[in-house]
């Protein structure tokens, strides 16, 4: 089930991103957009963000419980004293 939700979230993102980009290009180009279209596109974006959060949060928490640091790892030898920067000549 998690794989299906992840695929659905990715598909929604791939649909919403070009729609939002198209809207921005039209607005910059001077095309008049009705209020209903603006509201619909922005609701689509908010819905996709909520879907992404609902799908990704359990994956994130599962990885944190498994012991992964979430990409924030100290560099090798970070506990040692850092060497001084060379002095330019």
SVG drawing of the C-alpha trace seen along z (x, -y; Angstrom):
<svg xmlns="http://www.w3.org/2000/svg" viewBox="-14 -42 68 44">
<polyline fill="none" stroke="black" stroke-width="0.4" points="0.0,0.0 2.9,-2.4 4.3,-1.9 1.0,-2.8 0.6,-5.9 4.2,-6.9 3.5,-6.4 0.3,-8.4 2.1,-11.3 4.8,-11.3 2.2,-11.3 0.3,-14.2 3.5,-16.2 4.3,-15.6 0.9,-16.9 0.8,-19.9 4.3,-21.2 3.7,-21.8 0.2,-23.2 1.7,-25.8 4.5,-26.6 2.0,-27.2 -0.1,-29.4 3.0,-31.5 4.0,-31.8 0.5,-32.9 0.4,-35.5 3.8,-36.9 2.8,-37.0 -0.3,-39.1 -3.0,-36.6 -6.1,-37.3 -6.8,-34.4 -10.2,-34.1 -10.4,-33.8 -11.9,-30.3 -8.8,-29.1 -6.4,-30.7 -8.3,-29.2 -8.4,-25.7 -4.7,-25.7 -3.7,-26.9 -6.0,-24.3 -4.3,-21.6 -0.9,-22.7 -1.9,-22.7 -3.5,-19.3 -0.3,-17.9 1.8,-19.3 -0.6,-17.7 -0.4,-14.4 3.3,-14.5 3.5,-15.3 1.1,-12.4 3.1,-10.0 6.6,-11.1 6.1,-11.6 5.7,-7.9 8.7,-7.0 10.8,-9.7 9.8,-8.5 10.5,-4.8 14.0,-5.7 14.6,-7.8 13.6,-4.8 15.9,-2.6 18.8,-4.8 19.4,-6.8 20.5,-10.4 18.4,-11.9 21.4,-13.0 23.0,-15.0 26.1,-13.1 29.3,-14.4 32.2,-14.5 34.9,-11.9 37.2,-13.0 34.9,-15.8 35.7,-15.2 39.3,-16.0 40.6,-19.6 40.3,-21.3 43.6,-22.4 44.2,-26.0 43.8,-27.5 47.1,-28.1 48.4,-31.6 48.5,-33.2 52.0,-34.3"/>
</svg>
